[in-house]
């Protein structure tokens, strides 16, 4: 029945830039839940609701972004924006994915250094946490059902989950190993990697979308000159603030250290923010002494309770660095936050605007598609790991024991999953309902129980 409906569904018209702009702006304010939750939100809206991009096109972009250093969800947004509206679409999607969290984090950091801890922030977002777990679960179900096409793909997903969850194998190593295994199998047993879907299913899966596996976009950018030019533009943008700090500040050494450090951090963030945060904490707290370890922990809590990628915690570090370096200046703290954000995300736009035109050329290569199909299966295992990690943090905020279970969080996750997956309630209304539920719960448990609520809010 689903395939029949797909066959009868006409593809939508190309979304206007205004439509896309409003979605990317909204996404910037609701992108809670780390990469899995953010990818789930984009999938639900772009693929399922608006049908701007087909499942295969979405997964092709996701596969590439998962191979890159930096926040994969932000890069996926930029890639999808590029598919829809070229360079201005990529810049709009990528910037708006981050911009709301920049202003929110700046405001919270200013309040933090001025007034101390801010318990109402954690309380405000308390209801969103279990709802985001449900969003991740919905995304896992839907992405898995589309990308796990054979028993071998299921096996790869399971092994990927086991490696990262039980043995803490680094994410980049899992993906590189998957590519190596897939490449070998392509030579010795190619049938194992073939898509088992019928011809009718493949056709149905590509119908009814503005962009599908057969759509051609931005063919003028397919040459190798464009990536080189965009690299040079990025290099110029990287050098420009450095030059301004050299000319306009008396503490150039500090800003030079900050710029080089966060540029380096942006290029080694394979595996997400959790892979790079220990490195950032060690260097900035113990060596550079830009902030204390307690401030670093508070920064992580602030980053967790704001939308946008968790890598925004680095922006909080930049704020504290500027704040302390200039004797408690909020203005210089703000400059440190903006500078850190700029150098953290600048490489992301280079990877998309220089790499996406080349990656698009691989869509019709059967070998590349087969290998990336195996990578997608491994990514499903990684998303499952993020789901379990996220669920544990929300349901068991103190320790993994039954008496530590947060009953409200668990119950609201179940309610949210049923509401969105079975009852098809829209994600945006449910996010608003969840935020209201968290606020009501906080008001009902004020006092001693409110302190417990703050603990469960920071994972």
Number of C-alpha atoms within 10 A of each C-alpha: 6 8 15 10 12 18 17 11 13 12 18 13 11 14 15 10 15 9 10 20 17 13 17 24 19 15 24 25 18 24 26 27 30 25 23 26 28 29 23 25 24 22 22 19 17 20 20 15 11 15 22 26 26 22 23 21 22 22 21 21 21 22 22 21 25 23 16 20 21 27 26 26 26 27 29 28 29 33 30 26 23 24 23 23 20 18 18 14 22 24 20 21 29 28 19 25 29 23 17 21 23 23 14 16 26 21 12 20 27 20 13 16 14 11 9 10 14 14 14 13 16 23 25 19 21 28 27 29 30 28 29 31 31 28 29 29 23 22 26 20 14 17 21 21 11 13 21 22 18 15 11 14 23 19 15 21 24 17 17 27 25 16 18 18 18 9 9 10 14 14 21 17 14 21 22 13 15 22 19 13 13 24 20 13 15 18 10 10 12 14 12 16 22 18 16 14 11 9 9 10 14 15 14 18 20 22 21 20 25 20 26 20 20 10 11 11 16 14 10 8 17 17 12 12 10 16 21 12 12 17 17 12 13 17 14 11 14 17 12 12 17 16 12 11 16 15 10 9 11 10 12 16 12 15 21 15 12 22 23 13 17 22 19 13 21 24 15 16 21 22 22 23 23 12 14 18 19 10 14 19 21 13 14 20 19 13 9 14 15 23 21 14 15 10 17 22 14 18 23 21 19 26 24 24 24 25 27 30 26 24 24 28 26 26 30 30 26 27 31 29 27 27 24 16 18 14 10 15 16 20 14 20 27 26 18 25 28 19 21 25 23 18 23 25 23 16 21 24 22 19 21 28 23 21 19 22 23 17 14 19 13 13 17 11 9 11 18 15 18 20 21 23 25 28 30 27 29 29 26 28 26 26 25 24 20 22 24 17 14 22 22 18 20 25 24 21 21 17 12 12 9 10 10 12 18 18 13 16 23 20 13 21 26 14 14 26 23 15 16 17 18 10 10 10 14 14 20 13 9 16 20 13 16 23 19 17 19 24 20 15 18 22 13 11 14 13 11 8 12 18 14 15 22 19 15 22 24 20 17
